Amino acid sequence: MPSDDKRNMVLIGMPGVGKSTIGVLLAKQLGYSFLDTDLLIQVAEAKTLQQLIQKHGISGFCELEAEYIRSVSVSAHVIATGGSVVYGKAAMRHLITDAVVIHLDLSLDRLQKRLDDLDARGVAIAPGRDLSDLYAERHPLYLKYADLTVATDGLTPDQIVKKILALLNSIETASIYLS
């Protein structure tokens, strides 16, 4: 588990993977606060994600998202991000400063079973593209930014949190020995 430095835990991954659910549970276990960046944007803009995507277009929405991400200045937080956060290089640079980035990975098959209406969820996806296109585009970006990748297929939220905590403990133990 994170030591006294109170670094943030940043959750990234595809829409529907469970970042918000896992984030709340992980924050409770760590004694951290929880921040959902999608909710932050929706509350500040007084619009749903889908309304914002319709108003600004995908690239405009991603710029808006990156602007909000860059304004986040917290410590000892679990931060659940929107799935499109990895498109903003400056936003990701800001998030990864003093944070452990955890990629929640769910297979495409399972994602397709969870997500039936991408538009209703407010997913930044170009017209004519489907979930498999989005997965192929984003998955390499998640891997690029992640300190840890946690395969979540077939696991309950509690099991996923236990897996994350075990990985965080192993990282902390390894850093003690490497110091």
Secondary structure, 3 states (H helix, E strand, C coil): CCCCCCCEEEEECCCCCCHHHHHHHHHHHHCCEEEEHHHHHHHHHCCCHHHHHHHHHHHHHHHHHHHHHHHCCCCCEEEECCHHHHHCHHHHHHHHCCEEEEEEECCHHHHHHHCCCHHHHCCCCCCCCCHHHHHHHHHHHHHHHCCEEEECCCCCHHHHHHHHHHHHHHHHHHHHHHC
